[in-house]
Amino acid sequence: MDHAAQASQTDLMTITRFVLNEQSKHPESRGDFTILLSHIVLGCKFVCSAVNKAGLAKLIGLAGETNVQGEEQKKLDVLSNEVFIKALTSSGRTCILVSEEDEEAIFVAPSMHGRYIVVFDPLDGSSNIDCGVSIGTIFGIYMIKDKVQPTLEDVLQSGNNMIAAGYCMYGSSCMLVLSTGSGVNGFTLDPSLGEFILTHADIKIPKKGKIYSVNEGNAKNWDGPTAKYVEKCKFPKDGSSPKSLRYVGSMVADVHRTLLYGGIFLYPADKKSPNGKLRVLYEVFPMSFLMEKAGGQAFTGKQRALDLIPQKIHERSPIFLGSYDDVEEVKALYAAEEQKA
């Protein structure tokens, strides 16, 4: 038995240890945020286990209900939603929850009240479950300031006020990517330990990438700047190599690849969806937050994504996010279009 190897296994930077280290940098901290994150981590482990067993447990079939977005719900969506609602309310640190699966915001009972608001998509890309493609959970956290009775107004605020965001991707490995405001870190679940281990410290997105990621099936409905940008990716006029197209159709998987390899992810507005398809609070904001913290950019076609102030909890927005220089090119095309008008 290799005792040295076993001993080194206990010297790993687990997500719990990492968050506690971060907490120690804030002497005024009461540990509430750490407790909340540990409940989110538990929810992710539970869903990861359920996703791995989905085919065996007959969880894959449709649950027979339709969620508020008009998408048919998979059984796994329903389960994931319940898991996260229970995990977050039982933490005793939340006051309002907004889930993609629920039409109304969930107000936590006063006896279990805390000062955090969590917005989340419990299982993004769930239409891909049947074919084994990566899916994930996306979340963002806000804090309310000394308020006894929080209201919906506390949820409808700009992404600049988010204090933490992340996603957990259930794929060939289970990976949780998190930012608590300074830097982005990736943790991979070690199934033998049941622990998330720091494997990608201080992720920085390359300044320019070689990949673009978009659903080209919508091309005939795009606006001018989007069509011009994609044309430029395929047929560059400056003699550079064309960009490669990669599109999974699962936001977590596409954004994760963009974050690690660089490039750009686009879900623009089009004639069919003039406001875009992705939801502001629990898809656009968390992913934009992570991109900016990793040195990238996020743009809506009109403004910086995190400057948006949603009017409704399920509001949608177009989004262009990824490497700084690539998003800068999109911004220049939209600025030129505006000057023409």
C-alpha positions as CSV (number, residue, x, y, z in Angstrom):
1,M,0.0,0.0,0.0
2,D,1.4,3.4,-1.0
3,H,0.9,5.4,2.2
4,A,2.5,8.5,0.8
5,A,0.1,8.6,-2.1
6,Q,-2.8,8.1,0.3
7,A,-1.6,10.9,2.5
8,S,-1.3,13.2,-0.4
9,Q,-5.0,12.5,-1.2
10,T,-5.9,14.3,2.0
11,D,-4.0,17.4,1.0
12,L,-6.4,18.2,-1.8
13,M,-8.0,21.6,-2.2
14,T,-11.7,20.6,-1.9
15,I,-14.4,23.1,-2.6
16,T,-15.3,23.3,1.1
17,R,-11.7,24.1,2.0
18,F,-11.5,26.6,-0.8
19,V,-14.6,28.5,0.3
20,L,-13.5,28.4,4.0
21,N,-10.2,29.9,2.9
22,E,-12.0,32.6,1.0
23,Q,-14.2,33.2,4.1
24,S,-11.2,33.7,6.3
25,K,-10.2,36.7,4.2
26,H,-13.3,38.4,5.5
27,P,-13.1,38.6,9.3
28,E,-16.6,40.1,9.5
29,S,-18.0,37.0,7.7
30,R,-20.5,34.9,9.7
31,G,-20.2,31.8,7.5
32,D,-23.7,32.2,6.0
33,F,-22.5,32.3,2.4
34,T,-20.3,29.2,3.1
35,I,-23.3,27.3,4.4
36,L,-25.4,28.3,1.4
37,L,-22.7,27.2,-1.1
38,S,-22.3,23.9,0.7
39,H,-26.1,23.3,0.2
40,I,-25.7,24.2,-3.5
41,V,-22.8,21.7,-3.8
42,L,-24.9,19.0,-2.2
43,G,-27.7,19.6,-4.7
44,C,-25.2,19.4,-7.5
45,K,-23.9,16.0,-6.2
46,F,-27.4,14.7,-5.9
47,V,-28.4,15.7,-9.4
48,C,-25.1,14.4,-10.8
49,S,-25.9,11.0,-9.3
50,A,-29.4,11.1,-10.7
51,V,-28.2,12.1,-14.2
52,N,-25.8,9.2,-14.2
53,K,-28.6,6.8,-13.3
54,A,-31.2,8.4,-15.5
55,G,-31.5,5.7,-18.1
56,L,-31.6,2.9,-15.6
57,A,-34.1,4.6,-13.3
58,K,-36.5,5.4,-16.1
59,L,-36.2,9.0,-15.2
60,I,-35.7,10.0,-18.8
61,G,-39.3,9.8,-20.1
62,L,-41.5,12.9,-20.1
63,A,-43.2,13.8,-16.8
64,G,-46.3,14.8,-18.7
65,E,-46.4,18.4,-17.6
66,T,-45.2,21.5,-19.4
67,N,-43.1,24.2,-17.6
68,V,-43.7,27.9,-17.7
69,Q,-41.5,28.2,-20.8
70,G,-43.8,25.9,-22.7
71,E,-41.1,23.2,-22.8
72,E,-42.2,19.6,-22.0
73,Q,-40.6,18.7,-18.7
74,K,-38.5,15.7,-18.4
75,K,-38.7,13.7,-15.1
76,L,-35.1,14.7,-14.4
77,D,-36.0,18.4,-14.6
78,V,-38.7,17.9,-12.1
79,L,-36.5,16.0,-9.7
80,S,-33.6,18.5,-10.1
81,N,-35.9,21.4,-9.4
82,E,-37.2,19.7,-6.2
83,V,-33.7,18.9,-5.1
84,F,-32.4,22.4,-5.4
85,I,-35.5,24.0,-3.8
86,K,-35.2,21.7,-0.8
87,A,-31.4,22.1,-0.5
88,L,-31.7,25.9,-0.7
89,T,-34.6,26.4,1.7
90,S,-33.2,23.9,4.2
91,S,-29.9,25.9,4.3
92,G,-31.8,28.6,6.3
93,R,-29.8,31.2,4.4
94,T,-32.2,32.1,1.5
95,C,-35.3,34.3,1.3
96,I,-36.3,34.2,-2.4
97,L,-35.7,31.5,-5.0
98,V,-36.3,31.9,-8.7
99,S,-36.3,28.7,-10.8
100,E,-36.7,28.3,-14.5
101,E,-39.2,25.6,-13.8
102,D,-41.6,27.7,-11.6
103,E,-43.8,30.5,-12.9
104,E,-43.7,32.4,-9.7
105,A,-40.7,33.3,-7.4
106,I,-40.6,31.1,-4.2
107,F,-40.7,33.1,-1.0
108,V,-39.0,31.1,1.8
109,A,-41.0,30.7,5.1
110,P,-40.0,33.4,7.7
111,S,-38.8,30.6,10.1
112,M,-36.2,29.6,7.5
113,H,-35.3,33.1,6.3
114,G,-31.8,34.2,5.3
115,R,-30.4,37.1,3.4
116,Y,-29.6,35.5,0.1
117,I,-31.6,35.3,-3.2
118,V,-30.7,32.4,-5.5
119,V,-31.7,32.4,-9.2
120,F,-31.2,29.1,-10.9
121,D,-31.9,26.8,-13.9
122,P,-31.9,23.4,-12.2
123,L,-31.2,21.4,-15.4
124,D,-30.2,23.4,-18.5
125,G,-30.2,21.5,-21.8
126,S,-32.4,18.7,-20.5
127,S,-33.7,17.9,-24.0
128,N,-30.2,16.4,-24.5
129,I,-30.6,13.8,-21.7
130,D,-31.7,11.0,-24.0
131,C,-28.6,11.2,-26.1
132,G,-26.0,11.5,-23.3
133,V,-24.9,15.1,-24.1
134,S,-23.6,17.3,-21.3
135,I,-26.2,19.2,-19.3
136,G,-25.9,21.3,-16.2
137,T,-27.2,23.5,-13.4
138,I,-26.7,27.3,-13.6
139,F,-27.0,29.6,-10.5
140,G,-26.5,33.1,-9.4
141,I,-26.6,34.6,-5.9
142,Y,-27.7,38.1,-4.7
143,M,-27.7,39.4,-1.1
144,I,-30.4,41.6,0.3
145,K,-29.4,44.4,2.7
146,D,-31.1,44.4,6.1
147,K,-34.6,43.9,4.9
148,V,-37.2,42.1,7.0
149,Q,-39.7,41.6,4.2
150,P,-38.0,41.0,0.8
151,T,-40.1,41.6,-2.3
152,L,-39.9,40.8,-6.0
153,E,-38.2,44.1,-6.5
154,D,-35.1,42.7,-4.7
155,V,-34.9,40.0,-7.4
156,L,-35.3,42.3,-10.4
157,Q,-31.9,44.1,-10.2
158,S,-29.0,44.4,-12.5
159,G,-26.4,41.6,-12.9
160,N,-23.8,44.0,-11.4
161,N,-25.3,43.3,-8.0
162,M,-24.7,39.6,-8.2
163,I,-22.2,38.4,-5.6
164,A,-21.5,34.9,-6.9
165,A,-22.4,32.7,-9.9
166,G,-21.6,29.3,-11.2
167,Y,-22.6,26.2,-13.1
168,C,-22.3,22.5,-12.6
169,M,-21.8,20.5,-15.7
170,Y,-22.9,16.8,-15.8
171,G,-20.9,15.2,-18.6
172,S,-17.9,12.9,-19.0
173,S,-16.9,14.3,-15.6
174,C,-19.0,16.4,-13.1
175,M,-17.5,19.9,-12.9
176,L,-18.5,22.9,-10.9
177,V,-17.3,26.3,-12.1
178,L,-17.6,29.1,-9.5
179,S,-16.8,32.7,-9.0
180,T,-17.4,34.5,-5.8
181,G,-16.4,37.9,-7.3
182,S,-12.7,37.5,-7.7
183,G,-11.5,35.0,-10.3
184,V,-13.1,31.9,-11.6
185,N,-12.2,28.4,-10.4
186,G,-13.2,24.9,-11.6
187,F,-13.7,21.9,-9.3
188,T,-14.1,18.3,-10.6
189,L,-16.1,15.7,-8.6
190,D,-13.9,12.8,-7.5
191,P,-16.5,10.0,-7.3
192,S,-14.3,7.9,-5.0
193,L,-14.2,10.7,-2.4
194,G,-17.6,12.3,-3.1
195,E,-15.7,15.6,-3.1
196,F,-15.2,18.4,-5.6
197,I,-11.5,19.0,-6.0
198,L,-9.9,22.2,-7.4
199,T,-8.6,21.2,-10.9
200,H,-8.8,24.5,-12.8
201,A,-7.5,27.3,-10.7
202,D,-8.0,30.9,-11.7
203,I,-9.5,30.3,-15.2
204,K,-8.6,33.0,-17.7
205,I,-10.3,33.0,-21.1
206,P,-7.9,33.5,-24.0
207,K,-8.1,37.1,-25.4
208,K,-9.1,35.8,-28.8
209,G,-10.4,32.4,-29.8
210,K,-10.7,30.2,-32.9
211,I,-14.2,28.9,-32.3
212,Y,-17.6,30.4,-32.7
213,S,-20.7,28.7,-31.3
214,V,-24.2,29.5,-32.7
215,N,-27.3,27.7,-34.0
216,E,-26.9,28.4,-37.7
217,G,-30.3,26.9,-38.3
218,N,-31.7,30.3,-37.4
219,A,-29.5,32.2,-39.9
220,K,-32.3,33.3,-42.2
221,N,-33.9,35.2,-39.3
222,W,-30.8,37.0,-38.0
223,D,-30.2,40.7,-38.0
224,G,-27.5,42.4,-40.1
225,P,-24.6,42.5,-37.5
226,T,-25.0,38.9,-36.5
227,A,-25.1,37.7,-40.1
228,K,-22.0,39.8,-40.9
229,Y,-20.1,38.5,-37.9
230,V,-20.8,34.8,-38.7
231,E,-19.9,35.5,-42.4
232,K,-16.6,37.0,-41.1
233,C,-15.9,33.9,-39.0
234,K,-16.3,31.7,-42.0
235,F,-14.8,33.9,-44.7
236,P,-12.3,36.3,-43.0
237,K,-11.2,39.1,-45.3
238,D,-7.8,39.7,-43.6
239,G,-6.2,36.5,-44.7
240,S,-6.5,34.8,-41.3
241,S,-7.8,31.2,-40.9
242,P,-11.6,30.8,-40.6
243,K,-13.0,30.0,-37.1
244,S,-14.3,26.5,-36.4
245,L,-18.0,26.1,-35.6
246,R,-18.9,24.1,-32.4
247,Y,-22.5,24.0,-31.2
248,V,-23.8,21.5,-28.7
249,G,-27.2,23.1,-28.0
250,S,-26.7,22.9,-24.3
251,M,-25.7,26.3,-22.9
252,V,-23.6,24.9,-20.1
253,A,-21.5,22.8,-22.4
254,D,-21.1,25.5,-25.0
255,V,-20.1,28.2,-22.5
256,H,-17.8,25.8,-20.7
257,R,-15.9,25.1,-23.9
258,T,-15.8,28.8,-24.7
259,L,-14.5,29.6,-21.2
260,L,-11.6,27.1,-21.4
261,Y,-10.7,27.3,-25.1
262,G,-11.7,30.9,-26.0
263,G,-13.9,32.0,-28.8
264,I,-17.5,33.3,-28.8
265,F,-20.9,31.9,-27.9
266,L,-23.9,33.7,-29.5
267,Y,-27.6,33.4,-29.0
268,P,-28.8,36.4,-30.9
269,A,-32.3,37.9,-31.3
270,D,-34.0,37.0,-34.6
271,K,-37.3,37.5,-36.3
272,K,-38.8,34.5,-34.5
273,S,-37.5,35.5,-31.1
274,P,-37.0,39.3,-31.2
275,N,-36.0,39.3,-27.5
276,G,-33.7,36.4,-27.8
277,K,-34.3,33.0,-26.2
278,L,-32.1,32.8,-23.1
279,R,-33.4,34.0,-19.7
280,V,-31.8,37.0,-18.2
281,L,-31.8,36.2,-14.5
282,Y,-30.6,32.6,-14.4
283,E,-28.8,32.1,-17.7
284,V,-27.5,35.4,-19.1
285,F,-26.4,37.0,-15.8
286,P,-24.5,34.0,-14.2
287,M,-22.7,33.2,-17.5
288,S,-21.9,36.9,-18.2
289,F,-20.6,37.3,-14.6
290,L,-18.3,34.3,-15.0
291,M,-17.1,35.5,-18.4
292,E,-16.2,38.9,-17.1
293,K,-14.5,37.5,-14.1
294,A,-12.4,35.3,-16.4
295,G,-11.4,38.3,-18.5
296,G,-14.0,38.0,-21.3
297,Q,-17.0,40.1,-22.2
298,A,-20.8,39.7,-22.5
299,F,-22.9,41.9,-24.7
300,T,-26.6,41.9,-25.6
301,G,-26.5,43.7,-29.0
302,K,-27.3,46.9,-27.3
303,Q,-25.4,47.1,-24.0
304,R,-23.1,45.2,-21.6
305,A,-25.2,42.2,-20.4
306,L,-24.7,42.8,-16.6
307,D,-26.1,46.3,-16.9
308,L,-29.6,44.9,-17.9
309,I,-32.4,45.5,-15.4
310,P,-35.0,42.8,-15.9
311,Q,-38.7,43.8,-15.5
312,K,-40.0,40.2,-15.2
313,I,-38.4,37.1,-13.6
314,H,-38.5,35.1,-16.8
315,E,-37.4,37.9,-19.1
316,R,-35.3,36.9,-22.1
317,S,-32.3,38.6,-23.8
318,P,-30.0,38.1,-26.8
319,I,-26.4,37.3,-25.7
320,F,-22.9,37.4,-27.2
321,L,-20.2,36.2,-24.7
322,G,-16.7,35.0,-24.8
323,S,-13.2,36.2,-25.6
324,Y,-12.7,39.9,-25.2
325,D,-11.5,40.6,-28.7
326,D,-14.2,38.5,-30.3
327,V,-17.0,40.2,-28.5
328,E,-15.4,43.6,-29.3
329,E,-15.8,42.7,-33.0
330,V,-19.5,42.1,-32.5
331,K,-19.9,45.4,-30.6
332,A,-18.2,47.2,-33.5
333,L,-20.6,45.7,-36.0
334,Y,-23.6,46.8,-33.9
335,A,-22.2,50.3,-33.5
336,A,-21.7,50.6,-37.2
337,E,-25.3,49.5,-37.8
338,E,-26.5,52.1,-35.3
339,Q,-24.6,54.9,-37.1
340,K,-26.3,54.0,-40.4
341,A,-29.7,54.3,-38.7
